[in-house]
Amino acid sequence: MNGEIYNRKVLCDIAHCAFEVINRLLSRDQLLARETRSATTHSRQIYREECITVEMAATLRERFPGQVEITLFTPPEETRTGADWYWRFESGKRAIHARVQAKRVQRTEFSQDDSHGHVDIDLPQLTQLLQATSAATDQLSGLQAWLATYARFHATPPCGYNNLTQCIQHQHQEACENHEPSLWIAKAQEIEQIARPQMPVRNVIQNSVRLDCMLPCITGLDAAPGPATKGFTLQTGLQTYQECIEIIERDVLLRSEFEGALRIAV
């Protein structure tokens, strides 16, 4: 297996590991919410986005120490909840990085299937994400704003192949594991333009790319059938991951706004 194909297989495995963690938490959430929530609550969920993100990042670091790095910041306790993450995907000398706001599927009924759920969009918070990202580009060049959604959903990738081994960008010699996709990434401005405080999961997915497309297929030089169709392409000339971490840690405001950083590199 040549280097590029091997790297794509590793990236595919990382994406499926992320799905495995998220699927497990959402399944447990779906199974146990009814018996763990009090009679007076309106919530039908157990795990918040922050919990899912940290568990996913820690598991990826544990299983793929050569490709995954995480950094947790220590802002004041009162600003922790709802803090964004810094995510960075790298291949060789090219990279893409973003300020990420995570959301999870919400259910109106106990045990409701994710595909029938919705995502709560805090429009002022989303606008703040975009404004803060724009302001930070002076220090973190090329920084994007993403909405990451945790929801189990089957959807055809941008290339049109449900069997990803047939995709010219994704394909590698070993078959992909069969995990239900559950991490979707969208450009935050695309979601803001829809301007709906509550969106059906299906509508969020239509504007997103699943992680097992994003990671392997974004590495291709000709990525047109994949993530590039939704504006996700690797860039050259960005600061290194460590330089970005140092910038965040030196800036009191940035450090208070970020929960942590996740780097996936091959």
C-alpha positions, 0 to 999 in steps of 0.5 A: 500500500503506497503512502497516500493510500495508507494515509487515507485508510488511517484517516478513514479509520479515525473517522470511523472511531469518532463515529463509534464513540458518538454512536455509543453515547447517543445510543446510551442516551436514547436508551436511558434518558427516560429512566434517568430524567426526572418527571418535571424535565423537558429534556429527552437527552443525557449527554451535552455536546461538551461531553461528546466532544471531549470523549471523542477527542480523548478516544482518538488520541488514545487509539491514534497517538501518531496522528491525533493531538489534543490540547485542553485549555483552562479558561475561567470556570464560568466561561467553560460551558459552550466554549468553542474548539479549535480543529485542524486537519493536516496532510503533509504541508497543507491544512485546514483549521476552524473554530468549531461550535458543536451541536447534538441531535435533540429529541422531542420524545424519549427513544426518538430516532435521530433522523426524526430529531432536530438541532437547536441553532442559537442564532446569536451564538452562531453570529458571534462564532462568525464574528469571533472567527473573522476577528481572529484571522489576523492572528490565525490566518485562514481560520474558518467557522464550522458547525459540527453536528452529532447525529446518526444519519445515513446520507449519500456522500457528495461523490454519489457513492454509498459504497465509499470504496468506489469513490476515486478520492476515498478508495483504498485497498481495505474495506471501510468499517460499517459505522453509521455516520454521526459527525457532520461538519458544515460551514457556519455561514451556510447554517446562519443564512438559513436563519432557523432557530430549530432545524430538522436533522435532515436539513442540517445534514444537507448542508454538511459533510460527514467526517469519513468523507471530510478526512480521507477525501480532502487530502486529494489534489483533485478533490472536486467530487468530495468535500470541495463541493461544499467549500472544504479544501486544504490550504498552504501557508498556514501557521503550524499547529503549535504556533496556533496553540501558542497564539491562543494561550497567549491571548486572554480572550481567545483562551477563555473562548476555547475549550480545547484543540484537536489536530488530525494529521498524516 
